[in-house]
Amino acid sequence: MAAVENVTGPVPSFDPYERGCPSRDLLDQIGSKWAVLVLGELGRNGTSRFGQLRQALAGVSEKMLTQTLRTLERDGLVSRTVYPEVPPHVEYELTALGQTLREPLKVLTEWSVLHIEEVITAREKYDDRTERTR
């Protein structure tokens, strides 16, 4: 009897549904509110300075933006370039790995805009229903 070839490709050794899997941690990181917006902004407008990102992402604190950029840099999704000037000039841009997230994030963003009215309606119905049961 001939062996059956796996036509779907290699089976990944990481499973985010398993406790302790590093891919779960990565999903948490790239799925966070500010990471999605930072990656999206860098994908849309390219290289940016810290102040440009802060201005573009209304509501983000300096501390949260700093933490998000550090995490994305640590994960290899964003690169940070410091130019030896006074005051220091620092720029952020997507790495080649970060670029691979542009399309999935674009699809998620488009989905959220397309379906936000339905989600708002569902939330209102849920809230009304739970208010009545209290």
N, C-alpha and C positions, 0 to 999 in steps of 0.2 A: 504494500500500500504506500502510495506517495505521500510525502509530508505536505501539509497545507501551508502555503506561504502567507505570511501576514501582510496583507495588501494595504493596511492602514498605516504602516510605518512602525517605527520602534515604539515600544510601550515605555512611557516616561517612568523614571524611577522616583519621581517626586509626585506626591498626591496631596493637594491642599486640603483634602477632607480628612487627612490623618493628623492627629495631634502631634505637634512638634515639627511638622514639615516646614522647611525654610521657605517653600513657595507660598505658604499661608501668610507668613510674615511679609513677604514681598507684596502680596495682594493687599494686605492691610496698608502698607506704605503707599503704593501707587493709587490705591482707591480712596485715600484720604481727601477730604474736601480741598485743602490747599495744594496738595501735590497735583491733583487733577488740573487745577486752575493754573499753577505754575508751568506744568508741562504743556498745557494748551497754549498759554501765552507765549512761551518760548517757541513752540511749534508754529504759531501764527506769525510772530514778528521777529523771530530770530534772536540773535545776540542782544542781551539787555543788561543794563546796570541795575543794581539793587533798587535804587530810587525809582527807576522806570517800572520795575515789576511791582513795587509797593503802590505806585500810583495807579497802575493798570488793574490791580486786584483790590478793589475797594473793600475796606473792612479788615484786611489782614494787618495784624500788628507786626512791628519790627521783629519782635522775638519769634513769633510764629513763622514769619517768612524766613528768618535766619535758620531756624530749626529745620524747616522743610527743605531749604536749599542744601543744607549739610547732609540731610538724609538722602536726598536725590543724588548728591555728589558721591556719597559713600557707596550707593548702589550702582554707580557707574552710568547714571542716566543724564546727569548734568555735569558739565565741566566748568570750573572756575578759573579764570585767568586774572592774575594781579599784575598790573603795569606799574613799574617803579617810578611813580610820580608823587608829587606832594600837592594836594592830598592824594592818597592812593586811589587808583582807578581800577575797579574790579568789574569784570564782565562775566555773565553766565550764558551758557548755550547748551543745547541738547547735544549729547554725544551721539555716535552712530547707533548705540543701543537705545538711547532715548528717542531717536528718530523713529525707531520701529514701533513706538507707542502712538505716534501721531494719528494713524488711521483708526485704530480701535478707540482712542479718545474722541476723535471727531465723530465717529458713529454714535458713541454714548452721549455726547453733547447734543447732536442732532436729535436723537431719540428723546432726550429730556425736554427739549424745546417743543418737539412735535406733540408730546403726550402730557405736558404739564397741566393743561386744563382738565384732562381726565383724572389725573392724580389729585388735583385740588378738589374736584368733585367727590372722589372716593374718600378723601380725608374728611371732608365736610360731612358726608353720610356716616362715616365711622364715628366721628366726634359726636354727632347728633344722637346716634344709637347708644353710645356709651354714656352720654349725659343722662339719657332717660332711664338707664338701668342703675344709676347711682342712688 
